[in-house]
């Protein structure tokens, strides 16, 4: 079984970070020459990149970037007092909060970046790997590194840009402007797009050329490069032989989903995905850890199938409670779901937003109505650019709810976080749109600067 294989290969590349950006090659790891001695050992190193993203929960891409931004926005709230969850929900995060800001987000993201950099460095210096696989492995590492930096700069703003394994140099890296981070992301993804294959026999749990294109479409949307966002999203949407929207909403997050462009394969024996493990109740009668806010519940239109398929309801003490239910499985059996990172539904909404920004209103409506039709909703017939844009953002709110931080990042990038959250979040400050740089990292590296407001 692939899960067992990946777990076995994990030992060769996982990094134990003793000091932020000051990481010598661990003495208990095999040397770079050994790791990149042939195709099979190099592939083991690449498997390790994926393994690290899924090794436990909640960490970074495996739970954290879904749960904590959803708390920071207006999507969910925790049902029991919890030091970590309370801080995210109240938008009052302490820089010394170590559970998720430091250990679950920042440290795991940079550890994954270090793994990618290690693979890239090993591939560059090795002459033992076939050229075809060397290109493929390089493309995978570049794409995962770009994904990590996308979330780091959107959550924390200006962060250190680390693209080498020179720990003596990296240990003195200060904050790089978000614009420079985005330049590196685009550079990595454009190169990866020229190197990656269209598919793998094992399925969509490894980065392909389509994953690089999908992330590029998202990045260009965030940068306001709307023609490019439309161009890259169209490549995915027109690829109907590989990708189609699942008509059954309950299939969207399955391993076999035709909508999935890239998802992370489960490796922890006790769970399917970190998102499901973090969001679902432990038993049929236990209290869910997180419930939908009244703000999100009131946003559903009558007849929206997503309200039925992606939200679970239960009556407790005479009161109906509603909790996230995109992922249906909390434990590791049966193994059926995949941690979806990029999917076709998002691409339709990216292209719709990009088209309306270019005043191509009818084409934008066409894309928007594809998503609404799948949700069982009537088509919208609007005439003004602002009306269509508002409806697109509404659809993003519902379609991408409590999924990989989309709502939180949408509020930030559109400049609406204050207007939406200030009336419902006590003590809201506009500087709360960025998470604090972990104080532990600043203590270790005097070249790092804290974000304003912390």
C-alpha positions as a Markdown table, in Angstrom:
| # | Residue | x | y | z |
|---|---|---|---|---|
| 1 | Unk | 0.0 | 0.0 | 0.0 |
| 2 | Unk | 1.3 | 3.5 | -0.9 |
| 3 | Unk | 0.7 | 4.8 | 2.7 |
| 4 | Unk | 3.1 | 2.2 | 4.0 |
| 5 | Unk | 5.7 | 2.9 | 1.3 |
| 6 | Unk | 5.6 | 6.6 | 2.0 |
| 7 | Unk | 5.9 | 6.1 | 5.7 |
| 8 | Unk | 9.0 | 3.9 | 5.2 |
| 9 | Unk | 10.6 | 6.5 | 2.9 |
| 10 | Unk | 9.9 | 9.4 | 5.2 |
| 11 | Unk | 13.0 | 8.8 | 7.4 |
| 12 | Unk | 15.4 | 9.8 | 4.7 |
| 13 | Unk | 14.4 | 13.4 | 4.3 |
| 14 | Unk | 12.4 | 14.7 | 7.3 |
| 15 | Unk | 14.1 | 17.6 | 8.9 |
| 16 | Unk | 14.1 | 18.3 | 12.7 |
| 17 | Unk | 14.5 | 22.0 | 13.0 |
| 18 | Unk | 16.6 | 23.0 | 16.0 |
| 19 | Unk | 16.9 | 26.6 | 15.2 |
| 20 | Unk | 14.9 | 28.6 | 12.7 |
| 21 | Unk | 16.8 | 28.9 | 9.4 |
| 22 | Unk | 20.0 | 27.6 | 11.1 |
| 23 | Unk | 19.7 | 24.0 | 10.2 |
| 24 | Unk | 22.8 | 21.9 | 9.6 |
| 25 | Unk | 22.3 | 18.6 | 7.9 |
| 26 | Unk | 21.1 | 16.3 | 10.6 |
| 27 | Unk | 23.6 | 13.7 | 11.7 |
| 28 | Unk | 21.0 | 10.9 | 11.6 |
| 29 | Unk | 20.2 | 11.6 | 7.9 |
| 30 | Unk | 21.8 | 9.9 | 5.0 |
| 31 | Unk | 24.1 | 12.2 | 3.0 |
| 32 | Unk | 23.1 | 14.1 | -0.1 |
| 33 | Unk | 25.3 | 11.9 | -2.3 |
| 34 | Unk | 23.5 | 8.8 | -0.9 |
| 35 | Unk | 20.0 | 10.2 | -1.3 |
| 36 | Unk | 20.7 | 11.2 | -4.9 |
| 37 | Unk | 22.7 | 8.2 | -5.9 |
| 38 | Unk | 20.1 | 6.9 | -8.4 |
| 39 | Unk | 16.5 | 7.4 | -9.5 |
| 40 | Unk | 15.0 | 5.3 | -6.7 |
| 41 | Unk | 16.7 | 7.1 | -3.8 |
| 42 | Unk | 16.0 | 10.5 | -5.4 |
| 43 | Unk | 12.4 | 9.5 | -5.6 |
| 44 | Unk | 12.4 | 8.6 | -1.9 |
| 45 | Unk | 13.6 | 12.1 | -1.2 |
| 46 | Unk | 10.8 | 13.6 | -3.2 |
| 47 | Unk | 8.2 | 11.4 | -1.5 |
| 48 | Unk | 9.5 | 12.9 | 1.8 |
| 49 | Unk | 8.4 | 16.3 | 0.7 |
| 50 | Unk | 4.8 | 15.1 | 0.5 |
| 51 | Unk | 5.1 | 13.1 | 3.7 |
| 52 | Unk | 6.2 | 16.0 | 5.7 |
| 53 | Unk | 3.1 | 18.0 | 4.7 |
| 54 | Unk | 0.9 | 15.1 | 5.9 |
| 55 | Unk | 2.8 | 13.5 | 8.7 |
| 56 | Unk | 0.6 | 14.6 | 11.6 |
| 57 | Unk | -2.3 | 17.0 | 12.3 |
| 58 | Unk | -3.0 | 19.8 | 12.7 |
| 59 | Unk | 0.1 | 21.2 | 10.9 |
| 60 | Unk | 0.4 | 23.6 | 8.1 |
| 61 | Unk | -1.3 | 22.2 | 5.0 |
| 62 | Unk | -2.7 | 19.3 | 7.0 |
| 63 | Unk | -5.4 | 21.0 | 9.0 |
| 64 | Unk | -3.8 | 24.3 | 10.2 |
| 65 | Unk | -4.4 | 26.5 | 7.1 |
| 66 | Unk | -8.0 | 25.4 | 7.1 |
| 67 | Unk | -9.0 | 25.6 | 10.8 |
| 68 | Unk | -7.2 | 28.7 | 12.0 |
| 69 | Unk | -7.9 | 31.1 | 9.1 |
| 70 | Unk | -11.6 | 29.9 | 9.3 |
| 71 | Unk | -11.6 | 30.9 | 13.0 |
| 72 | Unk | -9.9 | 34.2 | 12.2 |
| 73 | Unk | -12.6 | 35.0 | 9.6 |
| 74 | Unk | -16.4 | 34.6 | 10.1 |
| 75 | Unk | -16.8 | 30.9 | 9.3 |
| 76 | Unk | -16.5 | 28.8 | 12.5 |
| 77 | Unk | -16.0 | 29.0 | 16.2 |
| 78 | Unk | -14.7 | 26.6 | 18.8 |
| 79 | Unk | -17.2 | 24.9 | 21.1 |
| 80 | Unk | -14.9 | 24.6 | 24.1 |
| 81 | Unk | -12.4 | 27.1 | 25.5 |
| 82 | Unk | -9.0 | 26.6 | 24.0 |
| 83 | Unk | -6.0 | 28.8 | 24.4 |
| 84 | Unk | -5.0 | 28.5 | 20.7 |
| 85 | Unk | -8.4 | 28.5 | 19.1 |
| 86 | Unk | -9.6 | 31.4 | 21.2 |
| 87 | Unk | -6.7 | 33.6 | 20.1 |
| 88 | Unk | -7.5 | 33.0 | 16.4 |
| 89 | Unk | -11.2 | 33.4 | 16.8 |
| 90 | Unk | -10.8 | 36.6 | 18.8 |
| 91 | Unk | -8.0 | 37.9 | 16.4 |
| 92 | Unk | -5.8 | 38.5 | 19.4 |
| 93 | Unk | -2.9 | 36.2 | 18.7 |
| 94 | Unk | 0.1 | 36.4 | 21.0 |
| 95 | Unk | 3.5 | 36.3 | 19.2 |
| 96 | Unk | 4.5 | 33.9 | 21.9 |
| 97 | Unk | 1.7 | 31.5 | 21.0 |
| 98 | Unk | 3.7 | 28.4 | 20.1 |
| 99 | Unk | 1.1 | 25.7 | 19.4 |
| 100 | Unk | 0.1 | 26.8 | 15.9 |
| 101 | Unk | 1.6 | 30.1 | 15.0 |
| 102 | Unk | 5.1 | 28.8 | 15.5 |
| 103 | Unk | 5.0 | 25.0 | 15.6 |
| 104 | Unk | 2.0 | 24.4 | 13.3 |
| 105 | Unk | 2.3 | 27.1 | 10.7 |
| 106 | Unk | 5.7 | 28.9 | 10.5 |
| 107 | Unk | 8.1 | 26.1 | 11.5 |
| 108 | Unk | 6.4 | 23.4 | 9.5 |
| 109 | Unk | 6.2 | 25.6 | 6.4 |
| 110 | Unk | 9.9 | 26.5 | 6.6 |
| 111 | Unk | 10.8 | 22.9 | 7.3 |
| 112 | Unk | 9.0 | 21.9 | 4.1 |
| 113 | Unk | 10.8 | 24.7 | 2.2 |
| 114 | Unk | 14.1 | 23.4 | 3.5 |
| 115 | Unk | 13.2 | 19.9 | 2.3 |
| 116 | Unk | 12.4 | 21.3 | -1.1 |
| 117 | Unk | 15.6 | 23.3 | -1.2 |
| 118 | Unk | 17.5 | 20.1 | -0.2 |
| 119 | Unk | 16.0 | 18.2 | -3.1 |
| 120 | Unk | 16.7 | 21.0 | -5.5 |
| 121 | Unk | 20.3 | 21.2 | -4.4 |
| 122 | Unk | 20.8 | 17.4 | -4.6 |
| 123 | Unk | 19.3 | 17.2 | -8.0 |
| 124 | Unk | 21.6 | 20.0 | -9.2 |
| 125 | Unk | 24.8 | 18.4 | -8.1 |
| 126 | Unk | 23.9 | 14.7 | -8.9 |
| 127 | Unk | 24.8 | 13.1 | -12.2 |
| 128 | Unk | 23.3 | 9.8 | -11.3 |
| 129 | Unk | 19.7 | 10.6 | -12.1 |
| 130 | Unk | 18.0 | 10.3 | -15.5 |
| 131 | Unk | 17.3 | 13.6 | -17.1 |
| 132 | Unk | 13.6 | 13.0 | -17.4 |
| 133 | Unk | 13.2 | 12.2 | -13.7 |
| 134 | Unk | 15.5 | 15.0 | -12.7 |
| 135 | Unk | 13.2 | 17.5 | -14.5 |
| 136 | Unk | 10.1 | 15.9 | -12.9 |
| 137 | Unk | 11.5 | 15.9 | -9.4 |
| 138 | Unk | 12.7 | 19.5 | -9.8 |
| 139 | Unk | 9.3 | 20.6 | -10.9 |
| 140 | Unk | 7.6 | 18.9 | -7.9 |
| 141 | Unk | 10.0 | 20.6 | -5.4 |
| 142 | Unk | 9.6 | 24.0 | -7.0 |
| 143 | Unk | 5.8 | 23.7 | -6.9 |
| 144 | Unk | 5.6 | 22.6 | -3.3 |
| 145 | Unk | 8.0 | 25.4 | -2.4 |
| 146 | Unk | 5.8 | 27.9 | -4.2 |
| 147 | Unk | 2.7 | 26.6 | -2.3 |
| 148 | Unk | 4.5 | 27.0 | 1.0 |
| 149 | Unk | 5.5 | 30.6 | 0.2 |
| 150 | Unk | 2.0 | 31.4 | -1.0 |
| 151 | Unk | 0.6 | 30.7 | 2.4 |
| 152 | Unk | 3.5 | 32.1 | 4.4 |
| 153 | Unk | 3.3 | 35.5 | 2.7 |
| 154 | Unk | -0.5 | 35.7 | 2.8 |
| 155 | Unk | -0.6 | 34.8 | 6.5 |
| 156 | Unk | 2.4 | 36.6 | 7.7 |
| 157 | Unk | 3.2 | 39.2 | 5.1 |
| 158 | Unk | 6.9 | 39.9 | 4.7 |
| 159 | Unk | 8.8 | 36.7 | 5.5 |
| 160 | Unk | 12.4 | 35.5 | 4.9 |
| 161 | Unk | 13.0 | 34.2 | 1.4 |
| 162 | Unk | 15.1 | 31.1 | 1.6 |
| 163 | Unk | 16.0 | 29.3 | -1.6 |
| 164 | Unk | 19.2 | 27.5 | -0.6 |
| 165 | Unk | 20.5 | 25.0 | 2.0 |
| 166 | Unk | 23.3 | 27.3 | 3.2 |
| 167 | Unk | 22.4 | 27.4 | 6.9 |
| 168 | Unk | 25.1 | 29.9 | 7.7 |
| 169 | Unk | 23.6 | 32.3 | 5.2 |
| 170 | Unk | 20.0 | 31.5 | 6.0 |
| 171 | Unk | 20.4 | 32.1 | 9.7 |
| 172 | Unk | 20.8 | 35.8 | 9.1 |
| 173 | Unk | 17.9 | 36.3 | 6.7 |
| 174 | Unk | 15.5 | 39.1 | 7.5 |
| 175 | Unk | 12.0 | 39.8 | 6.2 |
| 176 | Unk | 11.7 | 39.9 | 2.4 |
| 177 | Unk | 9.0 | 42.1 | 0.9 |
| 178 | Unk | 5.8 | 40.2 | -0.1 |
| 179 | Unk | 6.4 | 41.4 | -3.7 |
| 180 | Unk | 9.7 | 39.6 | -3.8 |
| 181 | Unk | 8.1 | 36.5 | -2.3 |
| 182 | Unk | 5.5 | 36.6 | -5.1 |
| 183 | Unk | 8.2 | 37.1 | -7.7 |
| 184 | Unk | 9.9 | 33.9 | -6.5 |
| 185 | Unk | 6.6 | 32.0 | -6.4 |
| 186 | Unk | 5.8 | 33.0 | -10.1 |
| 187 | Unk | 9.4 | 32.1 | -11.1 |
| 188 | Unk | 9.2 | 28.7 | -9.5 |
| 189 | Unk | 5.8 | 27.8 | -10.9 |
| 190 | Unk | 6.6 | 29.0 | -14.4 |
| 191 | Unk | 9.8 | 26.8 | -14.4 |
| 192 | Unk | 7.9 | 23.9 | -12.9 |
| 193 | Unk | 5.2 | 24.1 | -15.6 |
| 194 | Unk | 7.9 | 23.4 | -18.2 |
| 195 | Unk | 9.2 | 20.4 | -16.4 |
| 196 | Unk | 6.3 | 18.5 | -15.0 |
| 197 | Unk | 4.4 | 15.6 | -16.6 |
| 198 | Unk | 0.6 | 15.8 | -17.2 |
| 199 | Unk | -0.2 | 12.9 | -14.9 |
| 200 | Unk | 1.1 | 10.0 | -12.8 |
| 201 | Unk | -0.1 | 6.4 | -12.8 |
| 202 | Unk | -0.7 | 6.7 | -9.0 |
| 203 | Unk | -3.2 | 9.5 | -9.4 |
| 204 | Unk | -3.4 | 13.1 | -8.4 |
| 205 | Unk | -1.5 | 13.0 | -5.1 |
| 206 | Unk | 1.7 | 14.3 | -6.7 |
| 207 | Unk | 2.3 | 17.6 | -8.3 |
| 208 | Unk | 1.7 | 17.6 | -12.1 |
| 209 | Unk | 1.9 | 20.3 | -14.7 |
| 210 | Unk | -1.8 | 20.9 | -14.0 |
| 211 | Unk | -1.1 | 21.6 | -10.3 |
| 212 | Unk | 1.5 | 24.2 | -11.3 |
| 213 | Unk | -1.0 | 25.8 | -13.7 |
| 214 | Unk | -3.8 | 25.9 | -11.1 |
| 215 | Unk | -1.6 | 27.5 | -8.5 |
| 216 | Unk | -0.4 | 30.0 | -11.1 |
| 217 | Unk | -4.0 | 31.0 | -11.9 |
| 218 | Unk | -4.6 | 31.6 | -8.2 |
| 219 | Unk | -1.4 | 33.6 | -7.8 |
| 220 | Unk | -2.1 | 35.8 | -10.8 |
| 221 | Unk | -5.6 | 36.5 | -9.5 |
| 222 | Unk | -4.1 | 37.6 | -6.1 |
| 223 | Unk | -1.6 | 39.8 | -8.0 |
| 224 | Unk | -4.4 | 41.5 | -10.1 |
| 225 | Unk | -2.9 | 40.0 | -13.3 |
| 226 | Unk | -6.4 | 39.1 | -14.6 |
| 227 | Unk | -5.6 | 38.2 | -18.2 |
| 228 | Unk | -2.9 | 35.7 | -16.9 |
| 229 | Unk | -5.3 | 34.4 | -14.2 |
| 230 | Unk | -7.9 | 33.7 | -16.9 |
| 231 | Unk | -5.3 | 32.1 | -19.2 |
| 232 | Unk | -4.0 | 29.6 | -16.7 |
| 233 | Unk | -7.4 | 28.8 | -15.3 |
| 234 | Unk | -8.7 | 28.2 | -18.8 |
| 235 | Unk | -6.1 | 25.5 | -19.3 |
| 236 | Unk | -7.6 | 23.5 | -16.5 |
| 237 | Unk | -11.2 | 24.2 | -17.4 |
| 238 | Unk | -10.8 | 23.2 | -21.0 |
| 239 | Unk | -9.0 | 20.0 | -20.0 |
| 240 | Unk | -12.3 | 18.1 | -19.8 |
| 241 | Unk | -10.7 | 14.7 | -20.5 |
| 242 | Unk | -8.8 | 14.9 | -17.1 |
| 243 | Unk | -11.0 | 17.2 | -15.0 |
| 244 | Unk | -14.7 | 17.7 | -14.5 |
| 245 | Unk | -16.9 | 19.0 | -11.7 |
| 246 | Unk | -18.3 | 16.2 | -9.7 |
| 247 | Unk | -22.1 | 16.4 | -9.9 |
| 248 | Unk | -22.3 | 14.6 | -6.6 |
| 249 | Unk | -21.0 | 17.0 | -4.0 |
| 250 | Unk | -20.2 | 14.1 | -1.7 |
| 251 | Unk | -17.5 | 13.0 | -4.1 |
| 252 | Unk | -15.5 | 16.2 | -4.4 |
| 253 | Unk | -13.0 | 15.3 | -1.6 |
| 254 | Unk | -12.6 | 11.6 | -2.4 |
| 255 | Unk | -9.4 | 10.1 | -3.6 |
| 256 | Unk | -11.2 | 9.2 | -6.9 |
| 257 | Unk | -12.6 | 12.7 | -7.4 |
| 258 | Unk | -12.4 | 13.9 | -11.0 |
| 259 | Unk | -12.5 | 17.5 | -9.7 |
| 260 | Unk | -9.3 | 17.2 | -7.7 |
| 261 | Unk | -6.2 | 18.7 | -9.4 |
| 262 | Unk | -3.8 | 18.1 | -6.5 |
| 263 | Unk | -4.4 | 16.6 | -3.1 |
| 264 | Unk | -2.2 | 15.2 | -0.4 |
| 265 | Unk | -2.3 | 11.5 | 0.2 |
| 266 | Unk | -3.0 | 10.3 | 3.8 |
| 267 | Unk | 0.0 | 8.8 | 5.5 |
| 268 | Unk | -0.9 | 9.0 | 9.2 |
| 269 | Unk | -2.4 | 5.6 | 10.2 |
| 270 | Unk | -5.1 | 7.2 | 12.4 |
| 271 | Unk | -6.6 | 9.6 | 9.9 |
| 272 | Unk | -7.7 | 10.3 | 6.4 |
| 273 | Unk | -7.0 | 14.0 | 6.2 |
| 274 | Unk | -5.9 | 16.6 | 8.7 |
| 275 | Unk | -8.9 | 18.7 | 7.9 |
| 276 | Unk | -11.4 | 15.9 | 8.6 |
| 277 | Unk | -9.5 | 14.9 | 11.8 |
| 278 | Unk | -9.5 | 18.5 | 13.1 |
| 279 | Unk | -13.1 | 19.5 | 12.2 |
| 280 | Unk | -15.2 | 16.4 | 12.8 |
| 281 | Unk | -16.5 | 15.2 | 16.1 |
| 282 | Unk | -14.9 | 12.1 | 17.7 |
| 283 | Unk | -18.1 | 10.1 | 17.9 |
| 284 | Unk | -21.7 | 10.2 | 16.7 |
| 285 | Unk | -22.7 | 11.6 | 20.0 |
| 286 | Unk | -19.7 | 13.8 | 21.1 |
| 287 | Unk | -19.7 | 17.6 | 20.6 |
| 288 | Unk | -18.1 | 18.8 | 17.4 |
| 289 | Unk | -14.9 | 20.9 | 18.1 |
| 290 | Unk | -16.1 | 23.7 | 15.7 |
| 291 | Unk | -19.5 | 25.0 | 14.7 |
| 292 | Unk | -20.5 | 27.2 | 11.8 |
| 293 | Unk | -21.1 | 30.8 | 12.8 |
| 294 | Unk | -24.6 | 32.4 | 12.3 |
| 295 | Unk | -23.0 | 34.7 | 9.7 |
| 296 | Unk | -22.0 | 31.8 | 7.5 |
| 297 | Unk | -25.3 | 29.9 | 8.0 |
| 298 | Unk | -27.3 | 33.0 | 7.0 |
| 299 | Unk | -25.3 | 33.4 | 3.8 |
| 300 | Unk | -26.8 | 30.2 | 2.2 |
| 301 | Unk | -29.5 | 30.6 | -0.4 |
| 302 | Unk | -32.6 | 28.4 | -0.1 |
| 303 | Unk | -32.1 | 25.1 | -2.0 |
| 304 | Unk | -28.3 | 25.2 | -1.9 |
| 305 | Unk | -27.1 | 21.6 | -2.0 |
| 306 | Unk | -23.8 | 22.6 | -0.3 |
| 307 | Unk | -25.8 | 23.3 | 2.8 |
| 308 | Unk | -26.9 | 19.7 | 2.8 |
| 309 | Unk | -23.7 | 17.9 | 1.6 |
| 310 | Unk | -21.0 | 20.1 | 3.2 |
| 311 | Unk | -22.7 | 21.0 | 6.5 |
| 312 | Unk | -23.8 | 18.4 | 9.1 |
| 313 | Unk | -26.6 | 19.1 | 11.5 |
| 314 | Unk | -27.4 | 17.5 | 14.8 |
| 315 | Unk | -29.8 | 18.2 | 17.7 |
| 316 | Unk | -28.3 | 18.5 | 21.1 |
| 317 | Unk | -30.4 | 19.3 | 24.2 |
| 318 | Unk | -33.1 | 20.6 | 21.9 |
| 319 | Unk | -30.8 | 22.8 | 19.9 |
| 320 | Unk | -29.7 | 22.3 | 16.3 |
| 321 | Unk | -26.0 | 22.6 | 15.8 |
| 322 | Unk | -24.2 | 22.8 | 12.5 |
| 323 | Unk | -20.6 | 21.8 | 11.8 |
| 324 | Unk | -18.2 | 21.4 | 8.8 |
| 325 | Unk | -18.8 | 18.3 | 6.8 |
| 326 | Unk | -16.8 | 18.6 | 3.5 |
| 327 | Unk | -14.7 | 15.7 | 4.8 |
| 328 | Unk | -16.7 | 12.9 | 6.2 |
| 329 | Unk | -14.0 | 10.7 | 7.7 |
| 330 | Unk | -12.2 | 11.5 | 10.9 |
| 331 | Unk | -10.2 | 8.3 | 11.3 |
| 332 | Unk | -7.9 | 6.4 | 8.9 |
| 333 | Unk | -10.4 | 3.7 | 7.9 |
| 334 | Unk | -11.7 | 3.3 | 5.3 |
| 335 | Unk | -9.0 | 5.2 | 3.4 |
| 336 | Unk | -11.2 | 7.1 | 0.9 |
| 337 | Unk | -10.5 | 10.9 | 1.1 |
| 338 | Unk | -7.6 | 13.1 | 0.0 |
| 339 | Unk | -6.5 | 16.4 | 1.4 |
| 340 | Unk | -7.5 | 18.6 | -1.5 |
| 341 | Unk | -5.2 | 21.5 | -2.2 |
| 342 | Unk | -6.3 | 22.6 | -5.7 |
| 343 | Unk | -9.6 | 21.7 | -7.4 |
| 344 | Unk | -11.5 | 22.6 | -10.5 |
| 345 | Unk | -14.3 | 24.4 | -8.7 |
| 346 | Unk | -11.9 | 27.1 | -7.6 |
| 347 | Unk | -10.6 | 27.5 | -11.1 |
| 348 | Unk | -14.1 | 28.4 | -12.4 |
| 349 | Unk | -14.4 | 31.1 | -9.7 |
| 350 | Unk | -10.9 | 32.4 | -10.5 |
| 351 | Unk | -11.7 | 32.7 | -14.2 |
| 352 | Unk | -15.1 | 34.3 | -13.4 |
| 353 | Unk | -13.4 | 37.0 | -11.2 |
| 354 | Unk | -10.7 | 37.5 | -13.7 |
| 355 | Unk | -13.2 | 38.0 | -16.5 |
| 356 | Unk | -15.4 | 40.4 | -14.7 |
| 357 | Unk | -12.3 | 42.5 | -13.8 |
| 358 | Unk | -11.7 | 42.7 | -17.6 |
| 359 | Unk | -15.3 | 43.7 | -18.2 |
| 360 | Unk | -16.1 | 40.4 | -20.0 |
| 361 | Unk | -19.3 | 40.2 | -18.1 |
| 362 | Unk | -21.2 | 37.5 | -20.0 |
| 363 | Unk | -18.3 | 35.1 | -19.9 |
| 364 | Unk | -17.9 | 35.7 | -16.2 |
| 365 | Unk | -21.6 | 34.9 | -15.6 |
| 366 | Unk | -21.2 | 31.7 | -17.6 |
| 367 | Unk | -18.5 | 30.5 | -15.2 |
| 368 | Unk | -20.3 | 31.7 | -12.2 |
| 369 | Unk | -23.5 | 29.8 | -13.2 |
| 370 | Unk | -21.6 | 26.6 | -13.7 |
| 371 | Unk | -20.8 | 26.6 | -10.0 |
| 372 | Unk | -24.4 | 27.7 | -9.1 |
| 373 | Unk | -25.9 | 25.0 | -11.3 |
| 374 | Unk | -23.9 | 22.3 | -9.6 |
| 375 | Unk | -25.1 | 23.6 | -6.2 |
| 376 | Unk | -28.7 | 23.4 | -7.4 |
| 377 | Unk | -29.2 | 27.1 | -7.6 |
| 378 | Unk | -30.8 | 29.2 | -10.4 |
| 379 | Unk | -28.7 | 31.1 | -12.8 |
| 380 | Unk | -28.1 | 34.7 | -12.1 |
| 381 | Unk | -28.8 | 37.3 | -14.8 |
| 382 | Unk | -27.1 | 40.5 | -13.8 |
| 383 | Unk | -25.9 | 43.5 | -15.8 |
| 384 | Unk | -23.4 | 45.5 | -13.8 |
| 385 | Unk | -19.8 | 44.7 | -13.1 |
| 386 | Unk | -20.1 | 45.3 | -9.4 |
| 387 | Unk | -23.2 | 43.1 | -9.1 |
| 388 | Unk | -21.5 | 40.2 | -10.8 |
| 389 | Unk | -18.3 | 40.6 | -8.7 |
| 390 | Unk | -20.3 | 40.7 | -5.5 |
| 391 | Unk | -22.1 | 37.4 | -6.5 |
| 392 | Unk | -18.7 | 35.8 | -7.4 |
| 393 | Unk | -17.4 | 36.7 | -4.0 |
| 394 | Unk | -20.6 | 35.2 | -2.4 |
| 395 | Unk | -20.0 | 32.0 | -4.3 |
| 396 | Unk | -16.4 | 31.9 | -3.3 |
| 397 | Unk | -17.6 | 32.2 | 0.3 |
| 398 | Unk | -19.9 | 29.2 | 0.1 |
| 399 | Unk | -18.0 | 27.0 | -2.4 |
| 400 | Unk | -14.7 | 27.4 | -0.6 |
| 401 | Unk | -15.9 | 27.7 | 3.0 |
| 402 | Unk | -13.6 | 26.3 | 5.7 |
| 403 | Unk | -11.3 | 25.1 | 3.0 |
| 404 | Unk | -7.6 | 26.0 | 2.9 |
| 405 | Unk | -8.1 | 29.5 | 4.3 |
| 406 | Unk | -9.9 | 30.9 | 1.2 |
| 407 | Unk | -12.4 | 33.1 | 3.1 |
| 408 | Unk | -9.8 | 34.7 | 5.3 |
| 409 | Unk | -7.4 | 35.4 | 2.4 |
| 410 | Unk | -10.3 | 36.7 | 0.2 |
| 411 | Unk | -11.3 | 39.2 | 2.9 |
| 412 | Unk | -7.6 | 40.3 | 3.1 |
| 413 | Unk | -6.9 | 40.6 | -0.6 |
| 414 | Unk | -10.1 | 42.5 | -1.4 |
| 415 | Unk | -9.6 | 45.0 | 1.5 |
| 416 | Unk | -12.9 | 44.0 | 3.2 |
| 417 | Unk | -11.6 | 42.3 | 6.3 |
| 418 | Unk | -12.1 | 45.4 | 8.5 |
| 419 | Unk | -15.6 | 46.2 | 7.2 |
| 420 | Unk | -16.8 | 42.5 | 7.6 |
| 421 | Unk | -15.0 | 41.6 | 10.8 |
| 422 | Unk | -14.9 | 44.8 | 12.9 |
| 423 | Unk | -18.6 | 44.7 | 13.6 |
| 424 | Unk | -18.5 | 41.1 | 14.8 |
| 425 | Unk | -15.1 | 40.8 | 16.4 |
| 426 | Unk | -14.5 | 42.6 | 19.7 |
| 427 | Unk | -11.3 | 44.5 | 19.7 |
| 428 | Unk | -10.6 | 44.1 | 15.9 |
| 429 | Unk | -7.7 | 46.1 | 14.6 |
| 430 | Unk | -6.8 | 46.4 | 10.9 |
| 431 | Unk | -3.3 | 45.1 | 11.7 |
| 432 | Unk | -4.9 | 41.7 | 12.6 |
| 433 | Unk | -5.0 | 40.8 | 8.9 |
| 434 | Unk | -1.5 | 39.5 | 9.4 |
| 435 | Unk | -0.5 | 36.9 | 11.9 |
| 436 | Unk | 2.4 | 37.8 | 14.2 |
| 437 | Unk | 5.9 | 36.5 | 13.4 |
| 438 | Unk | 6.6 | 34.0 | 16.2 |
| 439 | Unk | 8.6 | 35.6 | 18.9 |
| 440 | Unk | 10.7 | 32.6 | 19.3 |
| 441 | Unk | 12.0 | 33.1 | 15.8 |
| 442 | Unk | 12.8 | 36.7 | 16.4 |
| 443 | Unk | 14.6 | 35.8 | 19.6 |
| 444 | Unk | 16.7 | 33.4 | 17.5 |
| 445 | Unk | 17.2 | 35.7 | 14.5 |
| 446 | Unk | 17.7 | 39.4 | 15.3 |
| 447 | Unk | 17.3 | 40.2 | 11.6 |
| 448 | Unk | 13.6 | 39.4 | 11.7 |
| 449 | Unk | 11.1 | 42.1 | 12.4 |
| 450 | Unk | 7.7 | 41.8 | 14.0 |
| 451 | Unk | 4.5 | 42.7 | 12.1 |
| 452 | Unk | 2.9 | 46.0 | 13.1 |
| 453 | Unk | 0.3 | 45.7 | 15.9 |
| 454 | Unk | 2.1 | 42.9 | 17.9 |
